[in-house]
Amino acid sequence: MPALVKRLGGGDVLIGTWPVAAYLAYFLPQIIWANYSRAQQYRKPAVLRRGLLQRLHILFLACVIAACGAAAPALGLVLLFVIYIFNQATAGSVAPLWMDFFVKTTPPEIRGKILGWRTSIGAGLGLFNGLLLAALLAMLEFPYNFASIIGLAFLYQMGSLIAQSRVTENAASTVAEPVRLSDLLAHARAIVSGNRIFRKFLIASSLLTLSFSSAAFFTVAAIQEFNLNESMVGLFTVVTIAAQVLSGVLIGWIADARGTKIALILCGLSLLLAIAFALLAGSLFWFYPVFAFTGITVGAEMFMRYTFAVECAHERDRPMYVGLMNAWLAPFYLAAPLAGWLSATYGYKVVFAISFIIGIVGISLLARIPDPRRDKLALSSK
């Protein structure tokens, strides 16, 4: 996307704004959509409807790039930004429902393994698609190369939707009246203040999200410090993806066998190890474990976090907990610009050191949180 924005005439400010706008569009509205889902007995219809709408945005975007990319690049740039923001907002609206749909249709003892296989297989396909993307960019002329890539993404996503449509949702969810928008903030505060485990989890996740902002600078730090050719970016990417493929199933198995909290701690420790190697790197060799540990974190942490959030919740409130978690964390994803300013002023080592300290605090807090799934199992056995 940054390359496409640049090709359509967008400047560095727009490129820097792009991920921030995408994060906000995806995360912030989730609590509102999760609130209205409380009145729905079944998750699957809404997941499929909103999922189709989200995918149609991708198809429309491919057509816009093909039509406007060369003939009217300024118009194409505006439409690209608008369509993608709507796409992210729609994806965000379905995310809490999707997670609850997954929880309802998956036995708890195998959720971690399924998410692990999802991570590993997805990463493997990502490596193949990276090669396919490079071929399409080289073989086709602009704008049809970018349009074909986006169109291919649409086909992949439609395959995903077809697979979801074949999942059976047997049981109805416990329903509740949606909270009025004027009372939604107070309701969210009541959830956070009333659930001690969830509150501590949000604080720990906030700190680890801040710590993860340093990962954006691993590549540029390696290139700058060791005067590397930019082709090394491809090798770093391969190491990251290979780590995702190898670790996804293992982290999922650990989550099922030892609990989601242990899996989250392992992801956090992987992040700390990646930062530590980047901070202490004395040669290029040190950056291979940096990207390997980053791959472990990127591959598993987000979905383990989703799983932990729903384990904290009552059945009727699971989408609300996921939406609240993502809305809570949205501002912390915006730490990257501040980290960029720190790196430009004081250097990457300072950013890595601060991130490492913040991460240690986050991991320490996470380790002290009780495991909600084990608490529920203990109650159910009495």
ROGULO-901345 format. One record per residue: residue number from 1; x negated, y, z of N, C-alpha, C in turn; residue in one letter. Coordinates in steps of 0.1 Angstrom, whole numbers, plus 5000, padded with zeros to 4 digits. Atoms other than C-alpha are relative to their C-alpha. Layout:
N
NUM	X	Y	Z	X	Y	Z	X	Y	Z	A
...
END
This chain:
382
1	4992	4988	5000	5000	5000	5000	4992	5013	5000	M
2	5008	4988	5001	4973	5026	5007	4994	5002	4986	P
3	5005	4999	5014	4958	5018	4973	5010	5005	4990	A
4	4989	4996	5008	4992	5023	4957	5003	5015	5002	L
5	4997	4986	4997	4998	5056	4975	4989	5009	4994	V
6	5010	4992	5006	4964	5068	4964	5001	5001	4985	K
7	4999	5000	5014	4970	5058	4928	5012	5009	4995	R
8	4989	4991	5003	5003	5077	4928	4998	5015	5003	L
9	5004	4986	4997	4985	5109	4939	5001	5004	5014	G
10	4999	4996	4985	4990	5107	4977	4986	5002	5005	G
11	5012	4997	4994	4963	5122	4998	4997	4992	5013	G
12	5004	5008	4988	4945	5110	5029	5010	5002	5012	D
13	4990	4997	4990	4971	5127	5052	5012	4990	4999	V
14	4989	5009	5002	4999	5107	5037	4996	4985	5002	L
15	5005	5013	4997	4978	5075	5038	4999	4997	5015	I
16	5001	5001	4985	4971	5081	5075	5014	5000	5007	G
17	4987	5000	4995	5008	5088	5081	5008	4988	4998	T
18	4992	5012	5004	5020	5057	5064	5002	4989	5011	W
19	4997	5010	4990	5014	5031	5091	5007	5005	5012	P
20	4993	4995	4989	5026	5054	5118	5015	5001	4997	V
21	4986	5000	5004	5059	5060	5100	5006	4987	4999	A
22	4995	5014	5001	5063	5023	5093	5002	4994	5014	A
23	4999	5005	4987	5057	5014	5129	5013	5006	5007	Y
24	4989	4993	4993	5082	5040	5142	5014	4995	4994	L
25	4987	5004	5007	5109	5030	5116	5003	4985	5004	A
26	4998	5014	4997	5104	4993	5125	5004	4998	5015	Y
27	4999	5003	4986	5102	4995	5163	5011	5008	5007	F
28	4992	4991	4992	5122	5025	5176	5015	4996	4999	L
29	4985	5002	5000	5158	5016	5163	5004	4986	5006	P
30	4997	5014	4996	5156	4980	5176	5010	4999	5012	Q
31	4992	5001	4987	5172	4987	5210	5014	5003	4996	I
32	4986	4996	5004	5202	5003	5193	5007	4988	4993	I
33	4994	5011	5007	5208	4974	5169	5002	4988	5010	W
34	4999	5011	4991	5202	4949	5197	5012	5002	5009	A
35	4989	4997	4992	5228	4966	5218	5013	4996	4993	N
36	4988	5004	5007	5255	4962	5191	5002	4985	4998	Y
37	4999	5014	5003	5246	4926	5186	5006	4992	5012	S
38	4995	5007	4988	5259	4918	5221	5014	4995	4999	R
39	4986	5004	5002	5294	4915	5208	5002	4989	4990	A
40	4999	5010	5010	5286	4889	5182	4997	4986	5005	Q
41	5002	5014	4994	5290	4852	5190	4990	4993	4992	Q
42	5010	5007	5008	5268	4841	5161	4990	5009	4994	Y
43	5011	4991	5005	5234	4855	5150	4998	4998	4985	R
44	5003	5003	5014	5231	4838	5116	5006	5010	4990	K
45	4995	4992	5010	5255	4859	5096	4993	5014	4999	P
46	5007	4987	5000	5239	4892	5106	4986	4999	4996	A
47	5014	5002	5005	5204	4878	5101	5000	4999	4985	V
48	5000	5002	5014	5213	4868	5066	5004	5013	4992	L
49	4995	4988	5006	5232	4900	5057	4989	5011	5000	R
50	5010	4989	5000	5205	4924	5069	4987	4995	4994	R
51	5012	5005	5007	5178	4901	5057	5001	5002	4985	G
52	4998	4998	5014	5192	4903	5022	4998	5015	4996	L
53	5001	4986	5002	5195	4941	5024	4985	5004	5000	L
54	5014	4997	4999	5159	4943	5035	4992	4995	4988	Q
55	5007	5005	5012	5147	4922	5006	5004	5007	4987	R
56	4996	4992	5011	5167	4942	4981	4992	5013	4999	L
57	5009	4988	5000	5147	4972	4991	4987	4997	4993	H
58	5012	5004	5007	5116	4953	4979	5002	4999	4985	I
59	4998	5001	5014	5131	4945	4946	5002	5014	4993	L
60	4998	4986	5005	5142	4981	4941	4987	5007	4999	F
61	5013	4993	5000	5107	4993	4950	4992	4995	4988	L
62	5007	5005	5011	5092	4970	4924	5005	5007	4987	A
63	4995	4993	5012	5115	4985	4897	4996	5015	5000	C
64	5004	4985	5000	5107	5021	4908	4986	5001	4996	V
65	5014	4999	5004	5070	5015	4906	4998	4997	4985	I
66	5002	5003	5014	5073	4999	4872	5005	5012	4991	A
67	4994	4989	5008	5095	5028	4859	4993	5014	5002	A
68	5005	4987	4997	5079	5058	4876	4985	5001	5002	C
69	5014	4999	4997	5043	5048	4883	4991	5008	4991	G
70	5007	4993	5010	5029	5061	4851	5007	5013	4995	A
71	4992	4989	5006	5057	5083	4838	5003	5012	5009	A
72	4997	4990	4990	5065	5102	4870	4994	4996	5014	A
73	5006	5005	4988	5040	5094	4897	5004	5007	5013	P
74	4996	4992	4988	5051	5122	4921	5014	4995	5005	A
75	4987	5006	4996	5087	5109	4920	4998	4986	5006	L
76	5003	5013	4995	5074	5074	4924	4995	5000	5014	G
77	5006	4999	4986	5054	5084	4955	5011	5003	5010	L
78	4989	4997	4991	5085	5100	4971	5009	4988	5003	V
79	4991	5012	4999	5107	5070	4964	4993	4989	5007	L
80	5007	5011	4993	5080	5046	4976	5000	5002	5015	L
81	5000	4998	4986	5078	5063	5009	5014	4999	5006	F
82	4986	5001	4995	5116	5066	5013	5005	4986	5001	V
83	4995	5014	5001	5124	5030	5002	4993	4992	5011	I
84	5007	5009	4990	5097	5015	5024	5004	5003	5014	Y
85	4996	4997	4986	5108	5034	5055	5014	4994	5002	I
86	4987	5007	4999	5144	5021	5049	4998	4985	5001	F
87	5003	5015	4999	5129	4986	5044	4996	4997	5014	N
88	5005	5003	4987	5111	4988	5077	5011	5002	5011	Q
89	4989	4998	4991	5141	5002	5095	5010	4988	5000	A
90	4991	5012	5001	5163	4973	5082	4993	4988	5006	T
91	5007	5011	4994	5137	4948	5091	5000	5000	5015	A
92	5000	4999	4985	5135	4962	5126	5014	4998	5006	G
93	4986	5002	4995	5173	4961	5129	5003	4985	5002	S
94	4997	5014	5000	5172	4923	5123	4991	4992	5009	V
95	5010	5007	4993	5141	4914	5143	5005	4995	5014	A
96	4995	5006	4987	5158	4910	5178	5010	4989	4997	P
97	4990	5010	5003	5186	4890	5162	4993	4988	4995	L
98	5008	5012	5005	5161	4868	5143	4994	4992	5011	W
99	5007	5007	4989	5142	4860	5175	5011	4992	5008	M
100	4989	5007	4992	5175	4851	5193	5005	4988	4992	D
101	4996	5011	5009	5185	4830	5163	4990	4988	5000	F
102	5010	5010	4999	5152	4812	5164	5001	4993	5014	F
103	5000	5006	4987	5155	4806	5202	5012	4991	5001	V
104	4988	5008	4999	5191	4793	5199	4999	4987	4992	K
105	5000	5012	5009	5182	4768	5171	4987	4992	5002	T
106	5012	5007	4998	5149	4756	5185	4998	4996	5015	T
107	5002	5005	4986	5143	4734	5217	4988	5007	5006	P
108	5011	4992	4993	5121	4753	5242	4987	4993	5000	P
109	5013	5007	4999	5095	4725	5243	4992	5000	4987	E
110	5008	5000	5012	5085	4729	5207	5000	5014	4993	I
111	5001	4987	5006	5089	4767	5201	4986	5005	4997	R
112	5014	4995	5002	5052	4774	5205	4994	4993	4988	G
113	5006	5008	5011	5042	4746	5181	5006	5006	4986	K
114	4994	4995	5013	5067	4759	5154	4994	5014	4997	I
115	5006	4987	5003	5054	4795	5158	4986	4998	4996	L
116	5014	5003	5003	5019	4781	5157	4998	4996	4986	G
117	5001	5005	5014	5025	4762	5124	5004	5012	4991	W
118	4996	4988	5008	5042	4794	5111	4988	5009	4998	R
119	5012	4992	5001	5010	4813	5118	4990	4994	4992	T
120	5011	5006	5008	4986	4788	5104	5003	4998	4986	S
121	4997	5002	5015	5005	4780	5072	5001	5014	4994	I
122	4999	4987	5006	5013	4817	5067	4986	5006	4997	G
123	5014	4995	5002	4976	4826	5071	4993	4993	4988	A
124	5006	5007	5012	4966	4799	5046	5006	5004	4987	G
125	4994	4995	5012	4991	4811	5021	4995	5014	4997	L
126	5005	4987	5002	4979	4846	5027	4986	5001	4993	G
127	5013	5001	5007	4944	4836	5016	5002	4997	4985	L
128	4997	5003	5014	4958	4821	4984	5006	5013	4993	F
129	4994	4989	5006	4979	4852	4978	4990	5012	4998	N
130	5010	4989	5002	4949	4875	4983	4993	4998	4987	G
131	5007	5003	5013	4932	4857	4954	5010	5003	4988	L
132	4990	4997	5010	4965	4860	4934	5001	5015	4998	L
133	4999	4985	5001	4967	4897	4942	4989	5006	4992	L
134	5012	4995	5007	4932	4903	4930	5001	4997	4985	A
135	4999	5003	5014	4939	4885	4897	5011	5009	4993	A
136	4990	4992	5006	4971	4904	4891	4996	5015	4998	L
137	5005	4986	5001	4954	4938	4898	4990	5001	4988	L
138	5010	4999	5010	4927	4929	4873	5006	4997	4986	A
139	4995	5004	5013	4948	4913	4845	5010	5010	4995	M
140	4989	4991	5005	4977	4938	4843	4996	5015	5002	L
141	5002	4986	4999	4977	4975	4837	5009	5007	5010	E
142	4991	4992	4991	4990	5001	4861	5011	5006	4992	F
143	4995	5003	4986	5018	5004	4872	5005	4985	5001	P
144	4994	5014	5000	5028	4968	4862	4993	4990	5009	Y
145	5006	5009	4991	5002	4952	4883	5005	5001	5014	N
146	4994	4998	4987	5015	4968	4915	5014	4995	5000	F
147	4986	5003	5001	5051	4963	4904	5001	4984	5001	A
148	4999	5014	5000	5045	4926	4898	4996	4994	5013	S
149	5004	5005	4986	5028	4921	4932	5012	5002	5009	I
150	4989	4998	4992	5058	4937	4949	5012	4991	4996	I
151	4989	5009	5004	5082	4917	4928	4997	4986	5005	G
152	5003	5013	4995	5064	4885	4938	5003	4999	5015	L
153	4996	4999	4986	5068	4896	4975	5015	4998	5002	A
154	4985	5002	5000	5105	4898	4968	5004	4986	4999	F
155	4997	5015	5002	5106	4862	4955	4996	4992	5012	L
156	5004	5008	4988	5087	4849	4985	5010	5002	5011	Y
157	4991	4997	4989	5110	4867	5009	5014	4994	4997	Q
158	4987	5006	5003	5141	4854	4991	4999	4985	5003	M
159	5002	5014	4996	5127	4819	4995	5001	4998	5015	G
160	4998	5000	4986	5125	4826	5032	5014	5001	5004	S
161	4986	4998	4996	5161	4838	5033	5008	4987	4997	L
162	4993	5013	5004	5173	4806	5015	4997	4990	5011	I
163	5003	5010	4989	5154	4785	5041	5008	5003	5013	A
164	4992	4996	4988	5171	4805	5069	5014	4996	4999	Q
165	4986	5003	5002	5205	4800	5054	5003	4985	5002	S
166	4997	5014	4998	5201	4762	5058	4998	4996	5014	R
167	5001	5003	4986	5195	4764	5095	5014	5001	5006	V
168	4986	5001	4994	5226	4754	5115	5000	5006	5014	T
169	4998	4994	4987	5237	4776	5145	5012	4994	5006	E
170	4989	5007	4994	5259	4753	5165	5008	5007	5011	N
171	4994	4995	4988	5265	4771	5197	5002	5015	4999	A
172	4997	4986	4999	5281	4805	5202	4992	5007	5011	A
173	5008	4992	4990	5262	4832	5221	5010	5006	5010	S
174	4992	4993	4990	5276	4847	5253	5001	5014	4996	T
175	4998	4986	5005	5291	4880	5243	5002	5010	5012	V
176	4998	4989	4991	5293	4913	5261	5003	5013	4992	A
177	4997	4988	5007	5306	4947	5252	4987	5009	4999	E
178	5011	4991	5002	5280	4970	5237	5000	5012	5009	P
179	5001	4989	4992	5268	4998	5259	5002	5013	4991	V
180	4999	4988	5008	5278	5033	5247	4986	5007	4998	R
181	5013	4994	5003	5250	5052	5231	4995	5010	5010	L
182	5004	4990	4990	5251	5079	5257	4995	4993	5013	S
183	5005	5007	4988	5245	5052	5284	4989	4990	4997	D
184	5009	5010	5004	5220	5032	5265	4986	5002	5007	L
185	5013	4998	4993	5189	5048	5280	5001	4996	5015	L
186	4998	5004	4986	5203	5043	5315	5000	4985	5001	A
187	4999	5014	5000	5210	5007	5307	4986	4994	4998	H
188	5014	5005	5002	5174	5002	5294	4992	5002	5013	A
189	5007	4997	4987	5161	5018	5326	5004	4989	5010	R
190	4996	5010	4990	5182	4994	5347	4994	4987	4997	A
191	5007	5013	5003	5168	4964	5328	4986	5000	5005	I
192	5014	4999	4997	5132	4975	5333	4998	5000	5016	V
193	5002	4999	4985	5137	4985	5370	5005	4987	5007	S
194	4994	5011	4993	5158	4954	5378	4993	4986	4998	G
195	5007	5012	5003	5135	4928	5363	4985	5002	5002	N
196	5014	4997	4996	5101	4929	5380	4990	4993	4990	R
197	5009	5007	5009	5085	4903	5357	4999	5007	4987	I
198	5000	4994	5013	5096	4920	5326	4993	5014	5000	F
199	5006	4987	4998	5085	4954	5339	4985	4999	5000	R
200	5014	5002	5000	5050	4942	5346	4994	4995	4987	K
201	5003	5005	5013	5049	4924	5313	4999	5012	4990	F
202	5000	4988	5009	5057	4957	5295	4987	5008	5002	L
203	5012	4992	4997	5029	4975	5313	4988	4993	4995	I
204	5012	5007	5005	5004	4948	5306	4999	5000	4985	A
205	5000	4999	5015	5014	4947	5269	4997	5013	4995	S
206	5004	4986	5004	5011	4985	5267	4985	5001	5000	S
207	5015	4999	4999	4975	4983	5279	4993	4992	4989	L
208	5007	5008	5011	4966	4955	5255	5003	5005	4986	L
209	4998	4994	5013	4982	4973	5226	4991	5012	4998	T
210	5010	4989	5000	4961	5004	5235	4986	4994	4997	L
211	5013	5006	5002	4931	4981	5236	4998	4995	4986	S
212	5001	5005	5014	4939	4966	5202	4997	5010	4990	F
213	5002	4989	5010	4937	5000	5185	4985	5000	4996	S
214	5014	5000	5004	4899	4995	5184	4997	4991	4989	S
215	5002	5010	5011	4903	4966	5160	5000	5006	4986	A
216	5000	4993	5013	4910	4991	5132	4987	5005	4996	A
217	5013	4994	5003	4874	5002	5134	4989	4990	4999	F
218	5010	5010	5001	4856	4969	5134	4993	5000	4987	F
219	5005	5001	5014	4851	4968	5096	4991	5012	4997	T
220	5008	4988	5004	4839	5004	5092	4988	5001	5009	V
221	5012	5000	4991	4816	5001	5123	4989	4991	4994	A
222	5010	5010	5006	4799	4970	5107	4994	5006	4988	A
223	5005	4995	5013	4796	4987	5073	4990	5012	5003	I
224	5008	4988	4997	4782	5019	5088	4987	4997	5008	Q
225	5011	5003	4992	4759	5004	5114	4989	4992	4993	E
226	5009	5009	5006	4743	4978	5092	4998	5003	4985	F
227	5001	4996	5014	4746	4996	5058	5004	4989	4991	N
228	4996	5012	5008	4766	4968	5043	5007	5005	4987	L
229	4992	4998	5012	4781	4966	5008	5014	4997	5004	N
230	4985	5001	4997	4819	4970	5008	5005	4986	4996	E
231	4996	5013	5004	4821	4935	4993	5001	4991	5013	S
232	5000	5008	4987	4815	4922	5029	5014	5000	5006	M
233	4986	4999	4994	4851	4933	5037	5007	4987	4996	V
234	4993	5013	5004	4863	4902	5017	4995	4989	5009	G
235	5004	5011	4991	4841	4879	5038	5005	5001	5014	L
236	4994	4998	4987	4853	4894	5070	5015	4996	5000	F
237	4986	5004	5001	4889	4889	5058	5001	4985	5000	T
238	4999	5014	5000	4882	4853	5051	4998	4994	5014	V
239	5002	5004	4986	4868	4848	5086	5012	5002	5009	V
240	4988	4997	4992	4898	4864	5101	5011	4991	4997	T
241	4989	5009	5004	4923	4843	5081	4997	4986	5004	I
242	5004	5014	4996	4903	4811	5088	5003	4998	5015	A
243	4997	5001	4986	4906	4818	5125	5015	4999	5003	A
244	4986	5001	4998	4943	4823	5122	5005	4986	4997	Q
245	4996	5014	5005	4947	4790	5103	4997	4990	5011	V
246	5005	5010	4990	4927	4771	5129	5006	5001	5014	L
247	4996	4998	4987	4940	4787	5160	5015	5000	5002	S
248	4986	4998	4999	4977	4791	5153	5007	4988	5007	G
249	4994	5012	4994	4988	4755	5160	4995	4998	5014	V
250	5006	5002	4987	4964	4753	5190	5007	5009	5010	L
251	4994	4991	4991	4978	4784	5206	5015	4996	5003	I
252	4986	5004	4998	5014	4772	5200	5001	4988	5009	G
253	5000	5012	4992	5006	4738	5215	4997	5004	5015	W
254	5003	4996	4986	4991	4755	5246	5012	5007	5006	I
255	4988	4993	4995	5022	4777	5249	5011	4990	5005	A
256	4990	5010	4996	5045	4746	5250	4995	4992	5012	D
257	5005	5009	4989	5022	4726	5273	4997	5007	5013	A
258	5004	4993	4988	5010	4753	5297	5007	5012	5003	R
259	4992	4988	4998	5034	4782	5292	4996	5011	4991	G
260	5002	4989	5009	5037	4813	5271	4990	5010	5006	T
261	5009	4990	4993	5018	4834	5297	4986	4996	4997	K
262	5014	5005	5002	4987	4812	5293	4996	5003	4986	I
263	5003	4997	5014	4989	4816	5255	4997	5015	4998	A
264	5002	4985	5001	4992	4854	5259	4986	5004	5006	L
265	5013	4997	4994	4962	4855	5282	4989	4996	4991	I
266	5011	5004	5009	4941	4835	5257	4999	5010	4988	L
267	5000	4990	5010	4951	4860	5230	4993	5012	5004	C
268	5006	4988	4995	4941	4889	5252	4985	4998	5002	G
269	5014	5003	4998	4908	4872	5261	4993	5000	4987	L
270	5006	5000	5013	4901	4867	5224	4998	5015	4995	S
271	5001	4985	5003	4907	4905	5219	4988	5006	5007	L
272	5011	4995	4992	4883	4913	5247	4986	4995	4995	L
273	5013	5005	5005	4856	4890	5233	4997	5006	4986	L
274	5003	4993	5013	4860	4906	5198	4994	5014	5003	A
275	5005	4987	4996	4855	4940	5214	4986	5000	5006	I
276	5013	5002	4993	4826	4928	5235	4989	4998	4989	A
277	5010	5003	5011	4808	4914	5204	4997	5012	4992	F
278	5002	4988	5007	4814	4946	5185	4992	5010	5007	A
279	5007	4990	4991	4801	4967	5214	4986	4997	5001	L
280	5013	5005	4998	4770	4946	5218	4992	4996	4988	L
281	5006	5005	5012	4763	4938	5182	4986	5006	4997	A
282	5014	4996	5004	4726	4939	5174	4996	4997	4986	G
283	5002	5004	5014	4729	4924	5139	5013	4997	4994	S
284	4988	5004	5007	4754	4915	5113	5006	4987	5005	L
285	4995	5013	4995	4757	4880	5127	5010	5002	5011	F
286	4991	4998	4988	4775	4894	5158	5014	5003	4995	W
287	4987	4996	5004	4804	4906	5137	5008	4988	4994	F
288	4992	5011	5004	4814	4871	5125	5009	4995	5012	Y
289	4991	5003	4989	4827	4862	5160	5010	5011	5003	P
290	4990	4989	4999	4843	4897	5161	5012	4997	4992	V
291	4989	5002	5009	4865	4889	5132	5007	4986	5003	F
292	4994	5012	4996	4871	4853	5143	5009	5002	5012	A
293	4991	4997	4988	4884	4864	5177	5011	5009	4997	F
294	4989	4991	5005	4904	4891	5160	5011	4992	4993	T
295	4990	5008	5007	4921	4865	5138	5008	4992	5010	G
296	4992	5007	4990	4931	4845	5169	5011	5009	5006	I
297	4991	4990	4994	4947	4876	5184	5011	5004	4991	T
298	4990	4996	5010	4964	4888	5153	5010	4989	4996	V
299	4992	5011	5005	4977	4854	5144	5011	4996	5010	G
300	4991	5006	4990	4994	4845	5177	5006	5010	5010	A
301	4996	4991	4988	4998	4875	5201	5014	5005	4998	E
302	4987	4993	5002	5029	4892	5186	5011	4990	5003	M
303	4989	5009	4998	5051	4861	5185	5000	4993	5014	F
304	5000	5005	4986	5039	4848	5219	5006	5011	5009	M
305	4994	4989	4992	5049	4883	5232	5015	5000	4998	R
306	4985	5001	5002	5084	4879	5216	5005	4989	5009	Y
307	4995	5011	4993	5087	4845	5232	5001	5003	5015	T
308	5000	4996	4985	5077	4858	5267	5012	5009	5003	F
309	4989	4991	4997	5103	4886	5264	5013	4993	5001	A
310	4987	5007	4999	5132	4862	5257	5000	4991	5012	V
311	5000	5008	4988	5120	4840	5285	5004	5008	5013	E
312	4997	4992	4988	5125	4869	5309	5015	5003	5000	C
313	4986	4995	5002	5161	4875	5297	5010	4989	5003	A
314	4988	5008	5001	5195	4861	5303	5004	4998	4986	H
315	4996	5004	5014	5210	4844	5272	5006	5012	4993	E
316	4993	4990	5007	5233	4873	5264	4991	5013	4997	R
317	5008	4988	5001	5205	4899	5267	4987	4998	4993	D
318	5012	5003	5007	5178	4882	5247	4997	5010	4989	R
319	5003	4990	5010	5181	4906	5217	4996	5013	5006	P
320	5002	4987	4994	5182	4936	5240	4986	5000	5006	M
321	5014	5000	4994	5149	4925	5257	4990	5001	4989	Y
322	5009	4999	5012	5132	4921	5223	5000	5014	4995	V
323	4999	4986	5005	5145	4955	5211	4993	5010	5010	G
324	5006	4991	4990	5135	4972	5244	4985	4999	5000	L
325	5014	5001	5000	5101	4957	5243	4993	5007	4989	M
326	5006	4994	5012	5094	4969	5208	5001	5015	5000	N
327	4999	4986	4999	5108	5003	5214	4991	5006	5011	A
328	5009	4996	4989	5087	5006	5246	4986	5001	4994	W
329	5014	5001	5005	5055	4996	5227	4997	5009	4989	L
330	5002	4992	5012	5061	5018	5197	4990	5012	5002	A
331	5009	4989	4999	5044	5049	5211	4985	4996	5002	P
332	5014	5004	4998	5013	5029	5221	4993	4995	4988	F
333	5006	5003	5013	5008	5018	5185	4994	5013	4994	Y
334	5004	4987	5006	5002	5055	5178	4987	5004	5006	L
335	5013	4996	4995	4969	5054	5197	4989	5000	4990	A
336	5010	5001	5010	4950	5047	5165	4995	5013	4996	A
337	5005	4987	5003	4948	5084	5155	4991	5006	5011	P
338	5009	4995	4989	4934	5093	5189	4987	4992	5000	L
339	5012	5008	5000	4909	5064	5187	4991	5005	4988	A
340	5007	4994	5012	4900	5078	5152	4992	5013	5004	G
341	5006	4987	4996	4893	5112	5167	4988	4997	5009	W
342	5011	5004	4991	4872	5096	5195	4988	4995	4993	L
343	5011	5006	5008	4852	5076	5170	4992	5010	4992	S
344	5007	4990	5008	4845	5106	5148	4992	5010	5009	A
345	5007	4991	4991	4834	5127	5178	4989	4994	5008	T
346	5010	5007	4991	4816	5102	5200	4994	4987	4995	Y
347	5005	5013	5005	4811	5071	5179	5008	4988	5003	G
348	4991	5012	4998	4826	5037	5176	4997	4993	5014	Y
349	5003	5007	4988	4808	5023	5207	5008	5006	5012	K
350	4992	4995	4990	4827	5047	5229	5014	4995	5000	V
351	4986	5005	5002	4860	5036	5215	5000	4985	5004	V
352	5000	5015	4996	4850	4999	5220	4999	4999	5015	F
353	5002	5001	4985	4839	5005	5256	5013	5004	5007	A
354	4988	4997	4994	4871	5023	5265	5011	4990	4998	I
355	4991	5010	5003	4892	4997	5248	4998	4987	5008	S
356	5003	5012	4992	4874	4969	5266	5004	5002	5015	F
357	4996	4998	4986	4880	4985	5300	5016	4999	5001	I
358	4986	5000	5000	4917	4991	5292	5005	4985	4999	I
359	4996	5013	5002	4920	4955	5280	4998	4991	5012	G
360	5002	5007	4988	4905	4941	5312	5011	5002	5010	I
361	4989	4997	4991	4931	4959	5332	5013	4993	4996	V
362	4988	5007	5006	4959	4946	5309	5000	4985	5003	G
363	5001	5015	4998	4947	4910	5312	5001	4997	5015	I
364	4999	5003	4985	4943	4912	5350	5015	5001	5004	S
365	4986	4998	4996	4979	4925	5353	5008	4988	4994	L
366	4993	5011	5006	4992	4898	5329	4998	4987	5008	L
367	5004	5012	4993	4974	4871	5348	5008	4999	5014	A
368	4993	5000	4987	4993	4881	5380	5015	4999	4999	R
369	4985	5001	5002	5028	4879	5365	5004	4986	5001	I
370	4995	5014	4999	5048	4848	5374	5005	4996	4986	P
371	4995	5006	5013	5058	4825	5345	5015	4999	5000	D
372	4986	5001	4999	5095	4831	5339	5006	4987	4995	P
373	4995	5013	5005	5100	4798	5320	4999	4990	5011	R
374	5001	5010	4989	5087	4778	5349	5009	5003	5012	R
375	4990	4996	4990	5109	4798	5373	5014	4995	4997	D
376	4987	5004	5005	5139	4790	5352	5001	4984	5001	K
377	5000	5014	4999	5130	4753	5351	5001	4995	5014	L
378	4999	5004	4986	5125	4752	5388	5015	5002	5006	A
379	4986	4998	4995	5160	4767	5394	5009	4990	4994	L
380	4991	5010	5006	5176	4743	5369	4999	4986	5006	S
381	5002	5014	4994	5161	4713	5387	5006	4999	5014	S
382	4995	5000	4986	5176	4723	5421	5015	4997	5000	K
END
